[in-house]
């Protein structure tokens, strides 16, 4: 690769959640909604697209706006937001984009001749008599479309099931004609919501939102966000419209259920809702998901992790890392930005983000300003974790901080491991760099920085120094 791949995989000033990844013509394209930094609701921006060559997942290219929100006839004034989309290649070889606006319950479709060209409004999914899906008597509201085309048939998956809402049954599958908008077979339910999950095998992981569909061999993989929101789960079937059985969790954006280096139910990142899907790139499987920044639900960033596909067709749950698409650990040398932290927590565990109560990733400036992200609101007991690095002869470390903190950062290779070194910081309203000697064991290691002291500080970056670089 030309460079190193981090999480988030896009620039730190870009906020593209709900990522649906696909490989088209030797490039990985990610389609998602578009949050704003300091946004006050979800999905405030136009649809944009980013892509990367399959042989260099560090080299992401901005493809520009592919669909403005006022392109839809129902939203000419642009007052509604574009919620999470999905894309499929139709029988005619064109690319079809499916989405739902935030104040309506019908599915809109746009089309383009190229994966990341300018999409044009195409129509609304409808019954043969012209009635729109979602408006026929007995229809449930449409939400979060996921699509898969096989031959001349397209399968459309939709749904949203809030806790306590018995009017929402579960995730729906609708079969479309080759024109991509006319319903061939009316919706059927393929996964239960939490109010209807008892006895189904989906208990405690029932469908909430974010349906996505993939096919591996002869098996359909239905990916979805569960009732707890922070996890992406999956179910499988040999049929695209029935027989789905719950299989497990693919990822949690607060790292719950991971137990190889911590208690399984101890959260080590601040989560909230989740949305994404899986993709095979050069024979390796990856899960694309999003994390939450700035202590809010409304400034989400895309991340990705490698998945392990077992011989029985199951996936192991992926852990959160800083090096997701890198193909292995990051070099244990050089300067790294703090925003690539994959674990962030204090001595008061929390599954969900909570404003100013906890440390958070943020940036200077306003949305669109190309300012490097950093970690702010660091208080006593804050632990910041990075995974993984290939450490070789690391004997020194520098950190760059800013803020009114007076204390010490403890350097460790495990969140509860021994302290290998310390860095003392002082009050400052500009970025200042501090350094120390530290002997980090060789090998693939995590890196943890725990703050002990008074006040509140921010972390911009850190540098790993090999023996020859240490003064």
N, C-alpha and C positions, 0 to 999 in steps of 0.2 A: 504494500500500500504506500501511497505517497506520504501519508501522515498517520497519526494515531487516531483510532476511533474511540470516542467517549460516549457516555450517557450523560445528558441527552445527546442524541446523535446529530441534531441540528444546532446551529449557533445558539448561544445562551440567550439571545434576545428574541428568539422565535418561539411561538407558542402554538403548536399544532397537535392537539390531542385526537383521540378517537381514530388512530391510524389504521388504515386498511392497506397492507403492503401487497404488491404484485410485481412479478417479473415480466416485463414486456421487452422483447428485442434486445436482450442483453443488459437491461437496466432495471433497477429496483425503483418503483414509483410508490410513493406513500400519499394516500388520499385521506384527509381528515377534516375536521372542522377547524375553526380558526379563533382561538381566544386572543384577548388583548392582555398585555401587562397592566395590572391594576384595573382590569375589567370588572364591571359590577354585575354582569350576568354571563352565562355561557355563550360562546360562539358568536362574538360580536363582529367578526371580520368576514370578508369575502373568502371563497374557497381559493386556496393557493396549492401549488404542488411542488414537491422536492423529489429529486431522483439522484441515483448514484449508480455507477457501473458495478456489475455483479462482482468484478474482480478487484474493486477498491471501495470498500464500504466506509472509508474515511472521507471520500471525495463527493460530498453532497452538493447538488446544483439547484439553485432556485429557478423554478420554471415560470414563476410569475402567477398572476391571477388567472385562474382557469374558468371561473364562473362568479360574477358579481351577484350579490344577493338581490338586487333589483331587476334581475333578468327574468325572474318568475312573474307571470301576469298577476298572480295573487299578491305580489309584493313590490309593485312598481314604485311605491314611496320608500321602500327600503327599511320600513319600521320593524319588520320581523327578522329573526336571526335564522341562519342556515345551520340546522343541526347536523349530526354526524352522517356523512354520506358513504356510499359504496359505489364501486365501478365494476362493470363486466363487459366482455367483448361479445357483441351480438352476432347472430348468424350471418349478418352482412359484413362483418369484420370491423364495424365501427364501435366506438367506446361509448357506453351508456352510463350515465351518472344518476343514481337514485338518491333522493333526499326528502326530508320533511321539514317544513317551516315550523317555527316554534309555537304559532298560535292556531294552526290548523291540524287536521288529522287525516290528511290525504297524502299520497305519495306522488311527488313530482319527478320528472325524468328529463335530463338534458343529454345531448349527444355531441360527439366530436369525431373527426376522422383520425385523430392522433391521441396518444395517451395523455399528453399534457398541453394540448392546444386549447383554444378558446371554445368552451362548450356553449351550445345554444339550446334554449328551451325546446323540448320535444313534445311533452304532453303529460297527462296525469293517468295513473293506473286506474282502469275502469272495467266495469262489467260489460258484456256484449251489448246491453241496452243503453250504455252510456253513463250509467250511475257510477260515481267515483267510489273506489274502494275506501271504506271508512265512513261513507255517507248512506249506505244502504241500511235499512232497518235490520237490526241484529248485529251489524258490524261493530267490532271494537276499534277504538282509535288506533291509527297507524303511527309508528314511531321507529326510528333507528333502522332503516332498511338495510338488509344484507342480501346480496344477490350472487347466484351461480348459474351460468348458462351451459347447457349440454345439448349439442346439436341445435335444434330449432325450438327448444324449450328453455325457459328461464324460471328458476325457483327464487321467489322473493320471501324473505323472512323478516318479520316485524314484531313489535310489541313493547309494552311497558307495563310492569306490574308492581305497584307500590304496596308496601306493607299496610294491611288493614283495608285495602280496597278490593272487595269481593266482586266488583263489576268487571275487573280485569282477570282473565282466566289464565293466560300464559302466552308463550311465544307462538306465533302463527306462521304457517307456510302457505303461500299462494302460488299457483302455477300460471305462468304467462305464455301467451302465444308468441310466435316468431316476430310479431311487430313490436314486442317488448313492453307494451302497455295494456293490451286487452287480456282479461282474465280468462284462462282456459279451464281452471279448476278453482273453485272458491276456497277461501282460507280454511285450513285445519290446524288444530293445536298440536305442537310437537314437543313442548316442554312446559311444565306447570309453573305458575307463579306461586309465591309462598302460601297464599290462602288455599291452595289446592294441591299441595305437594305431599300431604300425608300418605304414606304407603306407596310412593312412586319411586323411591330411591334418590330423589332430589332433595330430601329434607335437609335443612340448614344451608343448602346451596341452590335454592330454587331460583328460577329465572326472574331477573329484575329488569334488565334492558340490554342494549348493545349486542343484538344477534349478529353473528357472522358465520359464514359457511365455507368450508373447504372440502376437497375430496382427495383422499390418499388411497391409491389402488381402487378397490371396490367399496371403500368405506367412506361415508359422509361424516364429517366432523363439524358439529354445531358448537360454536364458541359463544359465550355470553357472560355478562356481568351478573353475579348472583345477588341475592337479597342483602348481603352484607356490604355490597358495593365495591369494596377495595380489591376483590379478587376476580380474575377471569377463569371461568370453568369451561369444561367441555363435555359433550355427550356424543355418542356415536351410534350409527345405524347403517344397515345395508340399503335402506330406502331413504330418499330425500324428504319424504313427507310423513313418515311414521316410524315407530319402533325405536326411538332414541333412548339410550340408556346412559345414565350419569356415569362419568368415568373419573373425574377428579379436578383438581385445581391446576391451572397452568402457571399462574403467577399471582402474587398479592403485592400491591404497591405500598404496603407497610411491612412486608416480609414476614407475615404470619405463616405458620405451619412449617417454616424452615427450622430444622432442629439439629443440624450437624455442628453448629458452633454456638447455639443459644437455645434457651427453652422455646419450644415450638410456638407457644401462644404469647410470646413477648414481642410486641411490635418494636421495630427499630427504624421506622421512617414514618412520616406523617401522611397517611393515605386519605382517600375519599373515593369518589366514583372511579370506575375504570372502564376502558373500552379499547379494543384492539383485535388483532388476529394473528394467524400464523402464516409463514411463507417458507418455501424451500429455496435456498440460494446456494448454488454449487454443491448440492448434495447434503447441505446442513440445514436443519430446521431452526427457525427463530420465532420468538413471540414478540410482537410489537404491542406496547401498552403506553400509558401515560402516568406521569407523576404530578404532584401538586406543589406549586411554589407560592411565595409571598404570603403564606399563612391563609390562603383563600382557596375556594373551589374553582375560581374563575380564571386562573392563569396557569394552565396545564401545559406540560411539555412532553413530547414524544421520547420514549426510551425503547430499547430492544435488548433481548437476551437470547443466548443460544439455548435450544431445547434438545433433550435427548429422547429420541423415539425408540421405544423398546420393541422387541420382536413380536409381542402380542398386540401391537398397535397402540399401546398406552404411551403417554408422555410423563416424564418426571416433572415435578414442579420446579420451575427455574427460580434461582435466587437473584436478588437484586445485586448488580455489580456496577462498577464505574467503567468497565472495559467491554461492555456488551457485544458490540459488533467488531471488536478488534481482532478476533480470531485467537485470542490468548491473552495472557497478562500484559500489562503495559511495562515499558522499560523502567527499571528501578533507578532512573537517573533523569535529571532535568526538572523544569518548572511545570507544575500542573495547576490549573485553576481550581479553586475550592468548590465551584458549583457542580463538579462531577461527583460529589459525595453521594454514595448510595445508601448510607445509613446516617441518620440524624435524630438524636433523641436526648432526653434528660433523665434524671432519676425519678421522674413522674411519667410513667409510660402512657402513651395515647395512640389509639388506632387512627384517629382522625385529626386533620388540621384544626387549628383553633386560634386564628388571628395572631395577636401579639403575645400570646401566652408561651409560645415555644419558638426556638430558633427556626429560621426559614431561609430559603434561597430567594434572592431578590436581585434587582439591578438598579443602577442610578438612572436618572432621566425618565422619559415617558415611553409608552409603547412605540416601537419602531426605531428608537434610538439604539444604535449598535454598540451598546455598553456591555462589557463583560459582566456576567453574573457573579455574585459573591454570597457568602453566608452571613446573615445579620442576626441580631438579637441573641448573641451567644452569652449565656449566663452560667453561673456556677453549676457544674455537673453536666453541662452540654458535652456530648460525645459526637464526633464527626468521623465517619468511617468511609474508607476508600478500598475497593477490591478490584483487581489484584495487581501486584507488581512483581516483576522478576528481579529480586534484589541481589546485587552482586557488589560486594565491597562497599556498601553504603555506610559511611562514617560521619556524615554531617547532614544537617538539615537547616533550611531557612524557612521562615513563615512571614507573610506580610499581612498586617492587621491594621485596623482603624477603629477608633471608638474610645469610649470612656470606661475601659476595663483596666483593672490593676490586679494581675494575677499571673498564672503559669499554665502553659499548655503541656500536658503529659503525653509523651510519645509511646505508643504501644503497637503491637502487631495483632492483638486480640482485644475485644472490647473489655474483657475482664482479665486481661493478661498483665504481666509485670511491666512496670515503667522502665523503659529503656533509655529515656532522656527527658529533659525538661527545657522549655523555652519561656523565659520571663518576658512579659510585655508590660507596657505602661500606657497611661492616658495619652491619646493623640487624636486630633481631628483630621489628620491626613494619613495616607497609607505609609506605614513604616515597616522596615524589614528587620527581623531579629534572627540570630543564628545560634546554633549550638552543635556540639559534637555528640554523636549518637552511634552506637554500634548495632546495626540491624542485621540479624542473621541472614545469610545467603539463602536463596530459594524463593519460591512463589509465596508471597506474604500479603496479607491485608495491612492497612495502615490506619491507626486510630489516633485522633487527637482529642483529649479530654481537657476541658477548661476548668481550672480550680482557682477561684478568686472572686473579687468583688466587681461590681459594675456590669456594663454590657459592652461587648466588643463585636467586631466583624472580621471575617477571614476572607482575604482576597485570593491567596495562592500559597503554595508551598513548593520547596525545591529539595530534591534528594541529591546529595553530593557524594561522589565516590572518594576514596581515600586521597587520591592525588589532588582533589579540588579543595580539601579541607585545610584551612589555615591553622 
